[in-house]
Amino acid sequence: MSEDRVKKILIVEDEVSIAELERDYLEISGYVVEMAHAGQKGLDMIRNNEYDLVILDLMLPEIDGFSIIKAVRDDVDIPILMVTAKKEDIDKIRGLGLGADDFITKPFSPSELVARVKSHIKRYDRLTNKNEKKKEISIKSLTIQIDARRVLVNQKEINLTTKEFEILLFLAYNPDQVFSKEIILDRIWGIDSFVDTATVTVHIGKLREKIPTEFIETIWGAGYRFNI
């Protein structure tokens, strides 16, 4: 299991079917994905949220991709992957010159897109040391000592099983995000595990008996969210 926080990606693409296909493949690969289908909306989301990478179509209604790169590049230091239906080198050169990190030409395979995304995020993390882990997470009455694998509530240590600790740490690394039982199962037990989602339900229930219930919220029909 990786204890790094889940990476968050924004797709700015006006063709809804393409955006949804990209989203599905990226979510299967463990990313959190948000979408915008017009240039102005995409620009606003980039300015007002924190993302680990932006997938940006160049031909958009309202504001094109070139203008978005130009508007945000001085303030937003994250990988930008351009998507273009054009094969002309001039468009690619212009986009890269404005500050995009890479480009991919339609039509492309979803697996190639995922591979590009993974490569750029890993490279960016190495360059910025963004993937350095915290030594401790402390929220209200709850303290998680990561290296020591200890959990304290009101400064009193509580006993957690290995899986309970890993679930708690995974959720705490990714606060205010809803994760389905399937995603938690994949992250904690692995995609090849023989256990099913009922195991997640049981472990979450045991965990909520040991820490204040305010921290882990059940979102009916969707999954679980860690509240801060």
C-alpha positions in Angstrom: 0.0 0.0 0.0 1.2 3.5 -0.8 0.8 6.0 2.0 1.2 9.0 -0.3 -1.9 11.1 -0.7 -4.1 10.4 -3.7 -3.2 12.6 -6.6 -5.9 15.0 -8.0 -6.2 15.6 -11.7 -8.3 18.2 -13.6 -9.5 17.4 -17.1 -10.5 20.4 -19.2 -12.2 18.9 -22.3 -15.3 20.0 -24.1 -16.1 16.6 -25.6 -17.9 15.0 -22.7 -17.5 11.4 -23.9 -13.7 11.8 -24.2 -13.5 13.5 -20.8 -15.5 10.7 -19.2 -13.3 8.0 -20.8 -10.2 9.7 -19.6 -11.7 10.1 -16.1 -12.7 6.4 -15.9 -9.2 5.2 -16.8 -7.5 7.6 -14.4 -9.9 6.7 -11.6 -9.2 3.0 -12.2 -5.5 3.9 -11.8 -6.2 5.4 -8.4 -6.5 9.2 -9.2 -9.1 11.6 -8.0 -10.5 13.4 -11.1 -12.5 16.5 -11.7 -13.8 17.8 -15.0 -14.6 21.1 -16.8 -16.2 21.2 -20.2 -15.5 24.9 -21.1 -12.4 27.1 -21.0 -13.6 29.6 -18.4 -14.8 26.9 -16.0 -11.4 25.2 -16.4 -9.5 28.4 -15.8 -11.6 29.1 -12.6 -11.0 25.6 -11.3 -7.3 25.8 -11.8 -7.1 29.1 -10.0 -9.3 28.1 -7.1 -8.2 24.5 -6.4 -5.1 22.5 -5.9 -4.3 19.8 -8.6 -1.3 17.6 -9.2 -1.7 17.7 -13.0 -4.0 19.3 -15.6 -5.1 17.6 -18.8 -5.9 20.5 -21.1 -7.6 20.3 -24.5 -6.4 23.2 -26.8 -9.7 23.7 -28.7 -12.3 24.8 -26.1 -15.3 27.1 -26.0 -15.0 30.5 -24.4 -11.3 30.4 -23.8 -8.8 28.2 -25.7 -6.1 26.1 -24.1 -3.3 28.4 -25.1 -4.9 31.3 -23.3 -5.4 29.2 -20.2 -1.8 28.1 -20.1 -0.7 31.7 -20.5 -3.1 32.9 -17.8 -2.0 30.4 -15.1 1.5 29.3 -15.8 3.3 32.0 -13.8 1.1 31.2 -10.7 0.5 27.4 -11.0 3.6 25.2 -10.9 2.1 21.8 -11.8 2.4 19.6 -14.9 0.1 20.6 -17.8 -0.5 17.9 -20.5 -1.9 19.4 -23.7 -4.4 17.4 -25.8 -4.8 18.4 -29.4 -6.6 17.1 -32.5 -4.2 18.9 -34.7 -0.9 17.4 -35.9 0.7 20.7 -36.8 4.0 21.2 -35.0 3.4 24.9 -34.7 0.6 24.3 -32.2 2.7 21.9 -30.1 5.7 24.4 -30.2 3.4 27.2 -29.2 1.9 25.3 -26.3 5.3 24.1 -25.0 6.6 27.6 -25.4 3.8 28.9 -23.2 4.7 26.4 -20.4 2.9 23.2 -21.2 5.0 20.1 -20.2 3.9 17.6 -22.9 1.3 17.0 -25.6 -0.7 14.1 -26.8 -2.5 14.0 -30.1 -6.1 12.7 -30.6 -6.9 9.9 -31.1 -4.8 8.3 -28.4 -5.1 5.2 -26.3 -6.3 5.7 -22.7 -3.4 3.6 -21.5 -0.9 6.0 -23.1 -2.6 8.9 -21.4 -2.4 7.2 -18.0 1.3 6.4 -18.6 2.0 10.0 -19.5 0.2 11.2 -16.4 2.1 8.8 -14.1 5.4 9.8 -15.6 4.9 13.5 -15.2 3.6 13.4 -11.7 6.5 11.2 -10.6 9.0 13.5 -12.3 7.4 16.6 -10.7 7.4 14.9 -7.2 11.1 14.1 -7.6 11.9 17.6 -8.6 9.9 19.3 -5.8 10.2 16.6 -3.1 6.4 16.9 -2.9 6.1 13.3 -2.0 7.9 13.6 1.4 5.7 12.1 4.1 4.7 13.8 7.2 6.0 12.3 10.5 2.8 13.0 12.3 -0.8 13.9 11.6 -2.6 15.7 14.5 -6.2 16.7 14.1 -8.3 17.8 17.2 -8.1 14.9 19.7 -6.5 12.5 17.2 -2.7 12.1 16.7 -1.2 9.6 14.2 2.5 9.0 14.7 3.4 7.6 11.3 6.9 6.2 11.7 6.1 4.7 15.1 2.7 3.5 13.8 1.0 4.7 17.0 -2.4 6.4 17.3 -3.4 8.5 20.3 -6.8 9.9 21.2 -6.6 12.7 23.8 -2.9 11.7 24.3 -3.9 8.2 25.2 -2.6 5.4 22.9 -5.2 3.1 21.4 -4.5 -0.3 19.9 -5.2 -0.8 16.2 -4.6 -3.8 14.0 -2.2 -3.3 11.0 -5.1 -2.9 8.5 -7.0 -0.6 10.8 -4.0 1.6 11.0 -3.4 1.6 7.3 -7.0 2.5 6.6 -6.9 5.3 9.0 -3.6 6.6 7.6 -4.9 6.4 4.0 -8.0 8.4 4.9 -6.2 10.9 7.0 -3.7 11.5 4.1 -6.7 12.3 1.9 -9.2 14.4 4.0 -12.6 15.5 2.8 -12.5 13.0 -0.1 -15.0 10.2 -0.5 -13.5 6.8 -1.2 -15.6 3.8 -2.1 -15.1 0.4 -0.5 -13.6 -0.9 -3.7 -10.9 1.8 -3.8 -10.1 1.3 -0.1 -9.9 -2.5 -0.7 -7.5 -1.9 -3.6 -5.3 0.5 -1.7 -5.1 -1.5 1.5 -5.3 -5.2 0.5 -4.2 -4.8 -3.2 -6.1 -5.5 -6.4 -5.2 -9.2 -6.3 -6.5 -9.8 -2.8 -9.1 -12.5 -2.3 -11.1 -10.6 0.4 -14.2 -8.6 -0.6 -15.7 -5.2 0.3 -17.5 -6.6 3.4 -14.0 -6.8 4.9 -13.7 -3.0 4.5 -17.0 -2.5 6.2 -16.0 -4.6 9.2 -12.6 -2.8 9.6 -14.2 0.6 9.3 -16.7 -0.4 11.9 -14.0 -1.6 14.3 -12.0 1.6 13.6 -14.9 3.8 14.4 -15.3 2.0 17.8 -11.8 3.0 18.7 -11.6 6.6 17.6 -14.2 9.4 17.8 -16.8 8.7 15.2 -16.7 12.3 13.9 -13.5 11.6 12.0 -14.8 8.8 9.7 -18.1 9.6 8.1 -20.2 7.1 6.1 -21.5 8.5 2.9 -24.4 6.2 2.0 -24.1 4.7 -1.4 -20.7 6.2 -2.0 -18.1 5.2 0.7 -16.3 6.9 3.5 -14.8 10.3 4.2 -12.3 11.5 6.7 -13.4 14.8 8.3 -11.0 17.4 9.6 
